[in-house]
């Protein structure tokens, strides 16, 4: 498991929206991708935190070769 994937998981799991912003502005941001901070915020509120949990788990399996990863968009 990649240490960056684990760090992204921990940040989004425990800090959610704030963790997503931190990822976007540090070396934890996957090259060529942007974290969808606003999506984390609004979808987590609408789904009572379920989206944040799913996105956090998906950070453990983040694959840069895919066009789409939950919570991330290609630059």
C-alpha positions as CSV (number, residue, x, y, z in Angstrom):
1,X,0.0,0.0,0.0
2,X,1.3,3.5,-0.9
3,X,2.0,5.8,2.1
4,X,0.3,8.7,0.2
5,X,-2.9,6.6,-0.2
6,X,-2.9,5.9,3.5
7,X,-2.3,9.6,4.4
8,X,-5.1,10.7,2.0
9,X,-7.4,8.1,3.6
10,X,-6.6,9.3,7.2
11,X,-7.0,13.0,6.2
12,X,-10.4,12.5,4.5
13,X,-11.7,10.0,7.0
14,X,-10.9,12.1,10.1
15,X,-11.0,15.6,8.7
16,X,-13.3,15.2,5.6
17,X,-13.7,18.5,3.8
18,X,-10.7,20.1,5.5
19,X,-8.5,17.1,4.8
20,X,-9.5,17.4,1.1
21,X,-8.3,21.0,1.1
22,X,-5.0,20.0,2.8
23,X,-4.5,17.3,0.2
24,X,-5.1,19.8,-2.7
25,X,-2.4,22.1,-1.4
26,X,0.3,19.7,-0.4
27,X,2.5,17.0,-2.0
28,X,-0.3,14.5,-1.1
29,X,-2.2,15.7,-4.2
30,X,-1.9,13.0,-6.8
31,X,-0.1,14.2,-9.9
32,X,-2.5,15.2,-12.6
33,X,-5.5,15.1,-10.3
34,X,-7.5,17.7,-8.3
35,X,-9.4,16.7,-5.1
36,X,-13.0,17.7,-5.3
37,X,-13.1,19.6,-2.0
38,X,-16.6,21.1,-2.6
39,X,-18.0,17.7,-3.5
40,X,-16.6,16.2,-0.3
41,X,-18.4,18.9,1.7
42,X,-21.8,19.0,0.1
43,X,-22.1,15.2,-0.6
44,X,-21.0,14.4,2.9
45,X,-23.7,16.7,4.3
46,X,-26.4,15.3,2.0
47,X,-25.5,11.7,2.7
48,X,-24.9,12.1,6.4
49,X,-21.2,11.4,6.1
50,X,-21.6,8.2,4.0
51,X,-19.9,9.9,0.9
52,X,-17.0,11.0,3.0
53,X,-16.5,7.4,4.3
54,X,-16.7,5.9,0.8
55,X,-14.3,8.5,-0.6
56,X,-11.9,7.9,2.3
57,X,-11.9,4.2,1.6
58,X,-11.4,4.8,-2.1
59,X,-8.3,6.8,-1.3
60,X,-6.7,3.5,-0.1
61,X,-7.1,2.1,-3.6
62,X,-6.4,5.3,-5.6
63,X,-5.2,4.4,-9.0
64,X,-3.6,7.2,-11.2
65,X,-4.0,5.1,-14.3
66,X,-7.8,5.4,-14.1
67,X,-9.5,8.3,-15.7
68,X,-11.8,8.7,-12.6
69,X,-11.3,8.0,-8.9
70,X,-14.0,8.9,-6.3
71,X,-13.3,12.4,-5.0
72,X,-10.8,13.3,-7.7
73,X,-10.9,14.8,-11.2
74,X,-8.2,14.9,-13.8
75,X,-6.6,18.3,-14.2
